[in-house]
Amino acid sequence: MGIFLNPGNRGFESAVKSQIYVDKTQMLAYTNSVLDSEQRYLCVSRPRRFGKSITAEMLVAYYGRGCDSMELFRNCRIASDSRFREHLNRYDVIHVDINSFRRAGEPEEGIVSRIQGALLGELRECYRECVPGDAVSLREALAGINNAKGTRFVVIIDEWDAVFREEKEDNEAQTEYIDFLRGLFKDAPSKKFIKLAYLTGILPIKKYGTESALNNFDEFTMLEADVLAEYVGFTESEVRELCEKHGMDFERTAQWYDGYVVEKGLHVYNPKSVVDSIRRKRIGNYWTNTETYESLKSYISMNFDGLRDAVARMLAGDSCRINPAKFQNDMTSFKSRDDILTLLIHLGYLTYDRDTASVWIPNEEVKGEFVNAIEDAGWKPVMDAINASDRLLEATWQMDAEAVAERIGAVHMANTSVLYYNDENSLSCVITLAYYNAVKEYTIVREMPAGKGYADIVFLPRKHSDKPAMVVELKWNHSARGAIRQIKDKKYVRALEGYEGKILLVGINYDKKTKKYKCSIDPM
């Protein structure tokens, strides 16, 4: 076994032996199904700390020669698959983490020579007579070994996009690196010596114009996870099981770490945060603490039309439609707000629904990161609304309708340029932003099915809360009392069936002519 050639199963063994391990080995059934086929080139991109390296170690442990991984996989899901034994420890594996070849203070132009030098050394030691003496590239070495012995390789490159992420402006290094990958995976000889290619990273494969640099790769991204969707993060059933086993509140865990929509009907949870919250027995900011919010601030502070509006609306619980197709899959070629928002999907700060082409902030942990970023970015009106939301809640609980109307009006007037009115959905955004801190006590549901229609906003008290439930109806150019009548006539309180605590009915009207709010609050 070598460092890069057939490095063994120790990496995956340590993951399996961890205090918390979620079995994702069934993914191997898919990689087995594409071995030797035209679909054997895979690039799987997902945010940092979403399990990319553990998955790469799993592939190394399963396919790599020179070790016996039968006991390691015996109790895993893949062991029941009919093709499990057929491919277990049968192939020569090359595993490279691109970050390990980056050198602080050294030019990135040297990274390709460092990679090829290290791999050629190990290949010559293992296949002395097969590597051509004049070979200077990895492609030449692998082609020579294949010609001599028919050996085919599983090549796994972790953090494939590190050069593009860490050296954003170094075009020479990027070009040299992508040419290296093209030679390894796209030129004709690779079809003979590549049994499976598996790349992991945060970014999809770089585009040049409209063309992918490696268009023979199947890509599975945060935009289109497709058949690998359930392996992006932890699924709801997996998190429920972990919460039950370790005595954690599933509702709170979902509020903080759920929200990534990777395929229709399938949400995944942030694995780093779920694991750390269970280990530490408390909800907290675990994933966002692994990187400063400065990077997020730098992106959302860019002066693209509509970007600030979109972020403010998402903080208020809304979603925004985008076109991700023009994104160049790098961190510099930005031409519109949609390019920035698409990058934030890949970085894990936003989630994307392919059916509606919409993005939103996935959960409370990430939302807190946005608040930190906009505070330093100077978004005073939004921050003032957030900071005043506790006082608005107190006024609502005390049924001080006049104070509620006044405080919501202040939020509206301060954020007119961001949350402009053109429909009731914009009104709902203003109200949600004004009640921003209510998430500490409530689950907030917009357009909740109830009685004979949909309640505009329902505030459902969390298990630990002793605050009243609230059903809010919004009106535009009508009346606050009319909103209360609608709640009662259409029996919206049925949305709270089974709830035995106090309920407040809240009617809020915005008069477009006077630009004033009126509020009415009735107890039940």
TAHU-V483975 format. One record per residue. N is the residue number from 0. RES is the residue in one small letter. PSI is psi as a letter, one per 30 degrees, with the letter a starting at -180 (999 if undefined). OMEGA is omega as a letter, one per 30 degrees, with the letter a starting at -180 (none if undefined). Layout:
n = {N/N}
res = {RES/RES}
psi = {PSI/PSI}
omega = {OMEGA/OMEGA}
//
This chain:
n = {0/1/2/3/4/5/6/7/8/9/10/11/12/13/14/15/16/17/18/19/20/21/22/23/24/25/26/27/28/29/30/31/32/33/34/35/36/37/38/39/40/41/42/43/44/45/46/47/48/49/50/51/52/53/54/55/56/57/58/59/60/61/62/63/64/65/66/67/68/69/70/71/72/73/74/75/76/77/78/79/80/81/82/83/84/85/86/87/88/89/90/91/92/93/94/95/96/97/98/99/100/101/102/103/104/105/106/107/108/109/110/111/112/113/114/115/116/117/118/119/120/121/122/123/124/125/126/127/128/129/130/131/132/133/134/135/136/137/138/139/140/141/142/143/144/145/146/147/148/149/150/151/152/153/154/155/156/157/158/159/160/161/162/163/164/165/166/167/168/169/170/171/172/173/174/175/176/177/178/179/180/181/182/183/184/185/186/187/188/189/190/191/192/193/194/195/196/197/198/199/200/201/202/203/204/205/206/207/208/209/210/211/212/213/214/215/216/217/218/219/220/221/222/223/224/225/226/227/228/229/230/231/232/233/234/235/236/237/238/239/240/241/242/243/244/245/246/247/248/249/250/251/252/253/254/255/256/257/258/259/260/261/262/263/264/265/266/267/268/269/270/271/272/273/274/275/276/277/278/279/280/281/282/283/284/285/286/287/288/289/290/291/292/293/294/295/296/297/298/299/300/301/302/303/304/305/306/307/308/309/310/311/312/313/314/315/316/317/318/319/320/321/322/323/324/325/326/327/328/329/330/331/332/333/334/335/336/337/338/339/340/341/342/343/344/345/346/347/348/349/350/351/352/353/354/355/356/357/358/359/360/361/362/363/364/365/366/367/368/369/370/371/372/373/374/375/376/377/378/379/380/381/382/383/384/385/386/387/388/389/390/391/392/393/394/395/396/397/398/399/400/401/402/403/404/405/406/407/408/409/410/411/412/413/414/415/416/417/418/419/420/421/422/423/424/425/426/427/428/429/430/431/432/433/434/435/436/437/438/439/440/441/442/443/444/445/446/447/448/449/450/451/452/453/454/455/456/457/458/459/460/461/462/463/464/465/466/467/468/469/470/471/472/473/474/475/476/477/478/479/480/481/482/483/484/485/486/487/488/489/490/491/492/493/494/495/496/497/498/499/500/501/502/503/504/505/506/507/508/509/510/511/512/513/514/515/516/517/518/519/520/521/522/523}
res = {m/g/i/f/l/n/p/g/n/r/g/f/e/s/a/v/k/s/q/i/y/v/d/k/t/q/m/l/a/y/t/n/s/v/l/d/s/e/q/r/y/l/c/v/s/r/p/r/r/f/g/k/s/i/t/a/e/m/l/v/a/y/y/g/r/g/c/d/s/m/e/l/f/r/n/c/r/i/a/s/d/s/r/f/r/e/h/l/n/r/y/d/v/i/h/v/d/i/n/s/f/r/r/a/g/e/p/e/e/g/i/v/s/r/i/q/g/a/l/l/g/e/l/r/e/c/y/r/e/c/v/p/g/d/a/v/s/l/r/e/a/l/a/g/i/n/n/a/k/g/t/r/f/v/v/i/i/d/e/w/d/a/v/f/r/e/e/k/e/d/n/e/a/q/t/e/y/i/d/f/l/r/g/l/f/k/d/a/p/s/k/k/f/i/k/l/a/y/l/t/g/i/l/p/i/k/k/y/g/t/e/s/a/l/n/n/f/d/e/f/t/m/l/e/a/d/v/l/a/e/y/v/g/f/t/e/s/e/v/r/e/l/c/e/k/h/g/m/d/f/e/r/t/a/q/w/y/d/g/y/v/v/e/k/g/l/h/v/y/n/p/k/s/v/v/d/s/i/r/r/k/r/i/g/n/y/w/t/n/t/e/t/y/e/s/l/k/s/y/i/s/m/n/f/d/g/l/r/d/a/v/a/r/m/l/a/g/d/s/c/r/i/n/p/a/k/f/q/n/d/m/t/s/f/k/s/r/d/d/i/l/t/l/l/i/h/l/g/y/l/t/y/d/r/d/t/a/s/v/w/i/p/n/e/e/v/k/g/e/f/v/n/a/i/e/d/a/g/w/k/p/v/m/d/a/i/n/a/s/d/r/l/l/e/a/t/w/q/m/d/a/e/a/v/a/e/r/i/g/a/v/h/m/a/n/t/s/v/l/y/y/n/d/e/n/s/l/s/c/v/i/t/l/a/y/y/n/a/v/k/e/y/t/i/v/r/e/m/p/a/g/k/g/y/a/d/i/v/f/l/p/r/k/h/s/d/k/p/a/m/v/v/e/l/k/w/n/h/s/a/r/g/a/i/r/q/i/k/d/k/k/y/v/r/a/l/e/g/y/e/g/k/i/l/l/v/g/i/n/y/d/k/k/t/k/k/y/k/c/s/i/d/p/m}
psi = {k/a/e/e/j/i/f/a/g/e/e/e/e/e/e/e/g/l/e/j/k/k/j/g/f/f/f/f/e/e/e/e/f/g/k/f/l/f/g/f/j/k/j/j/k/l/l/k/h/g/g/e/e/e/e/e/e/e/e/e/e/e/f/k/l/g/l/j/g/e/e/e/f/e/g/l/e/f/f/f/k/f/g/e/f/e/g/j/h/f/l/k/k/k/k/k/j/e/e/f/f/k/k/k/f/k/k/f/f/f/e/e/e/e/e/e/e/e/e/e/e/e/e/e/e/e/i/e/f/f/k/k/f/g/k/f/l/e/e/e/e/e/e/e/e/e/e/e/f/g/k/k/k/j/k/j/j/k/h/f/g/e/e/e/e/f/i/e/g/i/e/e/e/e/e/e/e/e/e/e/e/e/e/e/f/f/l/e/f/f/f/e/f/j/e/k/k/j/k/l/a/e/k/l/k/k/k/j/b/f/k/k/f/i/g/f/k/k/k/j/l/f/e/i/f/b/f/g/e/f/g/e/a/k/l/e/e/e/e/e/e/e/e/e/e/g/h/l/j/e/e/e/e/e/e/e/f/a/f/j/j/f/l/k/f/j/k/l/l/j/e/e/e/e/e/e/e/e/e/f/h/l/k/a/j/e/e/f/f/f/k/k/f/e/e/e/e/e/e/f/f/k/i/k/k/f/e/e/e/e/e/e/e/e/f/g/g/l/l/k/k/l/j/f/f/f/k/g/h/a/g/f/i/k/f/l/e/e/e/e/e/e/e/f/e/e/f/g/f/l/l/k/j/e/e/f/h/l/l/l/k/e/l/e/e/e/e/e/e/e/e/e/e/f/e/f/f/g/i/e/e/e/e/e/e/e/f/f/f/e/e/e/e/e/e/e/e/g/h/i/e/e/e/e/e/e/e/e/e/e/e/e/e/f/g/e/f/e/i/l/k/f/l/f/e/e/e/e/e/e/e/e/e/e/g/e/g/f/f/e/f/l/k/k/k/k/h/k/k/k/c/h/b/k/k/e/k/k/j/j/k/l/e/f/k/g/l/k/l/k/j/k/k/k/l/j/h/c/l/e/e/e/e/e/e/e/e/e/e/g/h/f/f/f/f/g/k/f/k/g/a/k/k/k/k/j/k/k/k/k/j/e/e/f/h/l/k/k/k/k/k/k/l/999}
omega = {l/l/a/l/a/a/l/a/a/a/a/l/a/l/a/a/a/a/l/l/l/a/l/a/l/l/l/l/l/a/l/a/a/l/l/a/l/a/a/l/a/l/a/a/l/a/l/l/l/l/a/a/l/l/l/l/l/l/l/a/a/a/a/l/l/l/l/a/a/a/a/a/a/a/l/a/a/a/l/a/a/a/a/a/a/a/a/l/a/a/l/a/l/a/a/l/a/l/a/l/l/a/l/l/l/a/a/l/a/a/a/l/l/l/a/l/a/a/l/l/a/l/l/l/a/a/a/a/a/a/l/a/a/a/l/a/l/l/l/a/a/l/l/l/l/l/a/a/a/a/l/a/l/a/a/l/l/a/a/a/a/a/a/a/a/l/a/a/a/a/a/l/a/a/l/a/a/l/l/l/l/a/a/a/a/l/a/a/a/l/l/a/l/l/l/l/a/l/l/l/l/a/l/a/a/l/l/a/l/a/l/l/l/a/l/a/l/a/l/a/l/l/a/a/l/a/l/a/a/l/l/l/l/l/a/a/l/a/l/a/l/a/l/a/a/l/l/l/a/a/l/l/l/a/a/a/l/l/l/a/a/l/a/l/a/l/l/a/l/a/l/a/l/a/a/l/l/l/a/l/l/l/l/l/a/l/a/l/a/l/a/l/l/a/l/a/a/a/a/l/l/a/l/a/l/a/a/l/a/a/l/l/l/l/l/l/a/l/a/l/l/l/a/a/a/a/a/l/l/a/a/a/a/l/a/l/a/l/l/a/l/l/a/l/a/l/l/a/l/l/a/l/a/a/a/a/a/l/l/l/a/a/a/l/a/l/l/l/l/l/l/a/a/l/l/l/l/l/a/a/l/a/l/l/l/a/a/a/l/l/l/l/l/l/l/l/l/l/l/a/a/l/l/a/a/a/l/l/l/l/a/a/a/a/a/a/a/a/a/a/l/l/a/l/l/l/l/l/l/a/a/l/l/l/a/a/l/a/l/a/a/l/a/a/l/l/a/l/a/l/a/l/a/l/a/l/l/l/a/a/l/a/a/a/l/a/a/l/a/l/a/l/a/l/a/a/l/l/l/l/l/l/l/l/l/l/a/a/a/l/a/a/l/l/a/a/a/l/a/a/a/l/l/l/a/l/a/l/l/l/a/a/a/a/l/l/l/a/l/a/l/l/l/none}
//
